[in-house]
């Protein structure tokens, strides 16, 4: 069920991108390893592909909304599984797992057509 308008999703994209970039320092896991760099890289990626998405908050608008949402799902899965994929599960798990799951759920809950009027 898609109940999140693309405009709201766009705002969330930029906020989550920034949150992912600063989380290692805010939450105390900026140790120079994968636990730090996975969210930073994914956060930068979210901001870049959001700027390139064909929706209300896109700047260049060359990526369709369905492709954008697929990238969100892939990024969410990578983030959620990153403690085990990159072997830092003994250091930190919860921020990566929780934000990754939220990304996947948000992507699944977002309208596929930008600017569609809400009922």
N, C-alpha and C positions, 0 to 999 in steps of 0.2 A: 504494500500500500504506500503510494507516494503522496505524502502530505506536507513535505518541506518544499516551499517554493525555491526556485533557483536563486533568487535574489538573497534569501536568507542563507542558503547554502554557500553562496559566494562570500558573504560576511564571515561565516564559520570557517571557510577555507583559509582566509587570510589570518584569522585569529589562531587557528590550529597550527598553521605554518609557523607563525611567530612563537607560539607556545612550545612547539617541538624544538625550535632552534634554541630557546633560552632554558628549557626544562633541565638540562644537565647541570647548569649552574644554580638554578633556583632550588632544585631538589638534591643537590650535593653528590651527583655522580659524574662530574666533569673530571675524569681521571685520564683522559687521552685515549681511552680504549674504545671498543665497539659500542659499549653501553652509551657512551657520549656521542659518538659520530653517527650512529644509525638514525637517531631522531633528528640530528642537525641536518644531515643530508636529505632525509625524507621531508623535513620542514621546508628546506630550500626548494625541493622538487615541487611540493604542493603550491608554493607561491609562484614558481615559474609556470607550471601548467595552468594555474588559475588565471594568470595574466594572459595566457594564450587561448583561453576557453571562450567559446561563443555563447556567453551569457551576460547578464546585466553588469557584472563587475569585471568582465574581461577587457583587456586593452587592445590586443591584436586580433583576437577571435578567429583562430584557425583550427581549434580543436572542438569537436562536437561535444555536447553535454553527455551523451552515452559513453564516449571515449573517456571523458574526464572522470565520470563515475566509475568506470572500470579501473582507471588509474588509482582512484581512491580506495577501491576494494583491494587491489594488489598491494598498495602501500600499507593499508591497514593490516593485511595478513602478514606482510613482512615485519612490520613493527611489532605486532602481537607475538609472533613466533621468534623474534630476534634474540631474546635471551637464550633460547636453546639452539637456534641456528648458529649463533656466533659465540656461544659458550660462556656467557656472563650470567647465567641463571643463579650462580652462587652470590653474585653481587647485588643485583637488582632485577626485579621482574615486573612489579605491579604497574608502574607508569607506562611501560611499553605495552603490556598486555591490555590494560584498560583503555588507553587512548586508541590502540589498534582496533579493538572491538568496536569502540564508538565510531571510528571512521567507517568501518564496514556497515554498521547499522544505519548510520547517517546516509551513506551512499545508496543503500537499498530503500531508504525512506524519502529520497529526493525525487521531485518531478523530473521527467526526462526532457520536457520541452520548456525552454526559457520563456519567461514573460507570459505564461498562460494565466488568464484570469482565474482566481480562486472562487469556488462556489460558496 
